[in-house]
Amino acid sequence: MTQYKIPMSSPDLNDADRQAVIDVINTPILSMGKYTADFEKSFCDLTGAKHAIAVNSGTAGLHLCVRAAGIGAGDLVITTPFSFVASSNALLFENAIPVFVDIDPKTGNIDPELVADAAKNIEKYLPRTGSKVEGRKSVKAILPVDVFGQPANMDAINAVAKEHGLAVIEDSCEALGATYKGRHAGMLGDFGVFAFYPNKQITTGEGGVIITDDDKAAHFMRALRNQGRAPGDTWLQHTHLGYNYRIDEMSAAMGASQMSRLDEILSKREQVAAWYESRLAEIAGVEVPFIESFTTRTSWFVYVIRFDGKINRDEMAKKLKARGIPVRPYFLPIHLQPYMMERFDWREGDFPVTEDLGRRGLAIPFSGVMTEEQVDTVCRTIREEIIK
Ligand SMILES: Cc1ncc(COP(=O)(O)O)c(C=O)c1O
């Protein structure tokens, strides 16, 4: 296995975060206790949401939102193929149909004009097998993703949702702390979801949080998270078909501690992104991330550069890895994942912008604990490999 000089990502944990976990394991309550409640409250405090529901992954959070929005078999949901697979998988879990539209080539976020067109002319956008799906219904929701920590153009998306009476589930798994026109990512639709895998801005090991202002949906999702137990149910009574999507107290304690210094964590990531930008912007053939004017704070998740058409991304990735720099193509389009192609007959060429960014994008090492020297090493190696 290649030994890398610099890790691809690193959690940003301090002694207080570690102590928080030790505090929990010195108590008898390891699930459904005070730390989960504190962790949830930190999200209401940050975003102004009425409800925050902590779960054991971002995927679980998205799935609960899909259930709460009443999305079921045959329902159509307009979403993006340029994302981590979980945003579409959450729909497939309920046998709903993801209807993909292409993305903005600058940001990689879903293109609101295509969302508007799809809401009006859905037949044009259905997967090849879509019209054959038994029991196919109408468009029920839009599921935009805040890609790489930058919010989608949510005002434009919400306008389409309003016109057509659709729910909006904002996948903010990559965008904790980002703001759009001064408003918090995750609060821009009916539901927002964050995720805390160790490469995320804050981590709980595994974990997620849903935020919403909808009382009824929040109560339903709390019940579904806890094996379908409604308020008043005993341990062995289950009003609904539910799941075990509970977060444990150790994870919640780590998360609450991390949330108390979110601003510091995001600022460190901003600094690393700025170091990268100043060095990479000068290298011919390398594009740095584009930030929209309506993004009032980017919450840097990964740092994805794009090579121009003359540079072979995969060759470059091999060379960088051989020199001890870990890199990863980002994203491999969802519609080209084998199970998606098999189920919906998506083909190469169906979403050209997504495929183009998927072919040219490369995530380079990134975290808030990177040093300027490490950033220098990465940038120098990229420059040397390009001019070779
Ligand atoms: C856009 C997006 N959606 C959903 C998820 C799923 O989160 P998790 O890995 O916590 O299930 C992720 C996490 O990688 C993500 O990046």
The ligand as a Gaussian input file, in Angstrom:
#p B3LYP/6-31G(d) Opt

LIG

0 1
 C      -24.000000      14.936000      -0.483000
 C      -24.023000      13.854000       0.543000
 N      -25.203000      13.289000       0.864000
 C      -25.291000      12.323000       1.786000
 C      -24.182000      11.854000       2.455000
 C      -24.340000      10.709000       3.395000
 O      -23.856000      10.894000       4.663000
 P      -23.382000       9.627000       5.530000
 O      -22.091000       9.152000       4.951000
 O      -23.241000      10.193000       6.912000
 O      -24.462000       8.609000       5.467000
 C      -22.935000      12.431000       2.180000
 C      -21.741000      11.976000       2.899000
 O      -20.718000      11.620000       2.446000
 C      -22.848000      13.431000       1.179000
 O      -21.656000      13.964000       0.833000

